[in-house]
Amino acid sequence: MATATKAKSVYRLFVGNLPWTVGHPELKQYFKHFGRVVNANVIFDKKTGLSRGYGFVTVHSLKSMQAIENEQKHALEGNYLNIQKT
């Protein structure tokens, strides 16, 4: 008896070259234009409390992921973002 494999329902992206002024809300707001954002997380240094310049975004659908990938350049507060699937 064959079983159907469940399709992946969330997609995670690494986002590098973030401006130090960007926090979780700003990152989520930027990617919200491409579809539903499940989670947006900027990584901060535990000792200094400053942004480490990268984070992760999780989107809900393959369509959102493809829309992000199809965008030629992503710029946030003057920085071009480095985006990679994880």
C-alpha positions in Angstrom: 0.0 0.0 0.0 1.5 3.3 -1.1 1.5 6.2 1.3 1.4 9.8 0.1 4.3 12.0 1.4 3.3 15.2 3.1 4.4 18.3 1.3 6.6 20.7 3.2 4.5 23.4 4.8 7.0 25.9 6.0 10.2 27.2 4.3 13.2 28.7 6.1 15.6 31.3 4.7 18.9 32.7 6.0 19.0 36.5 5.6 22.5 38.1 5.8 23.8 41.6 5.6 21.1 43.0 7.8 21.5 46.6 8.9 22.2 46.9 12.7 19.0 48.9 13.0 16.7 46.1 11.9 15.0 44.0 14.5 12.4 41.2 14.4 9.4 43.4 13.5 11.2 45.2 10.6 12.4 41.9 9.2 8.9 40.4 9.3 7.4 43.6 7.8 9.7 43.4 4.8 9.0 39.8 4.0 5.3 40.1 4.6 5.0 41.5 1.1 5.8 38.1 -0.3 3.3 36.1 1.7 2.5 34.9 5.2 5.6 35.0 7.5 5.5 32.4 10.2 8.6 33.7 12.0 11.3 36.4 11.6 14.2 36.3 13.9 17.3 38.6 13.9 20.3 37.1 15.8 21.7 39.4 18.5 25.1 39.2 20.3 24.3 38.0 23.9 27.1 40.2 25.4 26.6 43.4 23.6 22.9 43.2 22.6 23.8 44.4 19.1 22.6 42.7 15.9 25.0 40.2 14.5 23.9 41.2 11.0 21.9 38.1 10.1 18.7 36.3 10.8 16.2 33.8 9.7 12.7 34.0 8.1 10.2 31.2 7.9 7.4 31.6 5.3 4.2 29.6 5.1 4.1 28.5 1.4 6.2 27.4 -1.5 4.6 30.3 -3.5 6.0 32.8 -1.0 9.4 31.2 -1.1 9.4 31.4 -4.9 8.3 35.0 -4.9 11.3 35.8 -2.6 13.7 33.9 -4.8 12.4 35.5 -8.0 13.1 39.0 -6.7 16.4 40.2 -8.2 17.6 42.2 -5.2 16.3 42.6 -1.7 17.2 45.9 0.0 16.4 46.9 3.5 17.4 50.2 5.0 20.0 50.7 2.3 21.6 47.2 2.6 21.3 44.6 -0.1 20.3 41.4 1.7 22.0 38.0 1.1 19.3 35.4 1.1 19.8 31.6 1.0 17.5 28.6 1.6 18.3 26.6 4.7 
